[in-house]
Amino acid sequence: MVLYESALLGLFGGIIGVTLGADWRPTAGSQTPAIRGLLQPDLGLPLLGLSVVIALVVGIVSGLYPAWRSSRLMPSACPASWIKSRAKHDCSREFIL
């Protein structure tokens, strides 16, 4: 579930980034006349797709460690220990061995 959420965040971030980049491209040349003839933006479909795939892969890779950590937690340890102590309890130290 943690890995799925991080993959979705990477996917949506990539889509939003590609959309903003494609919208910014036409105005970049008009706002900066010094570089008008020097930069030729290439926003072909393969490049846009590759950008979204890279963002998705980065999202998955960045979610691997939190997913691994949460998979080692005992689901019943945190609520039970919190109810007994009636105080905040750090359940991140109770791992399944």
C-alpha positions in Angstrom: 0.0 0.0 0.0 2.9 2.4 0.8 4.6 1.5 -2.4 1.3 2.0 -4.4 0.9 5.4 -2.9 4.4 6.5 -3.7 4.0 5.2 -7.3 0.8 7.2 -7.7 2.5 10.3 -6.3 5.4 9.9 -8.8 3.0 9.3 -11.7 0.8 12.3 -10.9 3.9 14.5 -10.3 5.3 13.4 -13.6 2.0 14.2 -15.4 1.8 17.6 -13.7 5.4 18.4 -14.4 5.1 17.5 -18.1 1.9 19.5 -18.4 3.5 22.6 -16.8 6.6 22.2 -18.9 4.6 22.0 -22.1 2.5 25.0 -21.1 5.6 27.0 -20.3 7.4 26.3 -23.5 5.6 28.8 -25.8 6.0 31.7 -23.4 9.7 31.0 -22.6 10.9 32.4 -25.9 8.8 35.6 -25.8 9.8 36.4 -22.2 13.5 35.9 -22.7 14.5 37.5 -26.1 18.2 36.9 -25.4 17.8 33.2 -25.9 15.1 33.2 -28.5 17.2 31.6 -31.3 19.5 29.5 -29.1 17.1 27.0 -27.5 15.0 24.7 -29.6 12.6 22.8 -27.2 11.8 19.3 -28.3 8.6 18.0 -26.7 7.9 15.0 -28.8 5.6 12.3 -27.5 8.4 9.8 -26.7 10.2 12.4 -24.6 7.0 13.3 -22.7 6.3 9.6 -22.1 9.9 9.0 -20.9 9.6 11.9 -18.5 6.5 10.4 -16.9 8.1 6.9 -16.7 11.2 8.4 -15.0 9.0 10.2 -12.5 7.1 6.9 -11.8 10.3 5.0 -11.3 11.7 7.6 -9.0 8.4 7.4 -7.0 8.6 3.6 -6.7 12.3 3.7 -5.7 11.7 6.3 -3.1 8.9 4.3 -1.6 10.8 1.0 -1.3 12.4 1.7 2.1 9.2 3.0 3.8 7.3 0.1 2.3 9.9 -2.4 3.6 9.8 -0.7 7.0 6.1 -0.8 7.3 6.0 -4.4 6.2 8.1 -5.3 9.3 5.8 -3.7 11.8 3.4 -5.8 13.9 -0.1 -4.4 13.1 -1.5 -5.2 16.5 1.4 -4.0 18.6 0.9 -0.3 18.3 -2.8 0.1 19.1 -2.6 -2.4 22.0 0.4 -0.8 23.6 -1.1 2.6 23.1 -4.4 1.6 24.8 -2.5 0.1 27.8 -0.2 3.0 28.4 -2.8 5.8 27.6 0.1 7.8 26.3 1.9 8.3 23.0 3.9 5.2 22.2 6.6 4.7 19.5 5.4 1.6 17.8 8.1 1.9 15.2 10.5 -0.1 17.4 8.2 -3.2 17.5 9.2 -5.2 14.5 8.3 -8.7 13.5 11.4 -10.9 13.8 
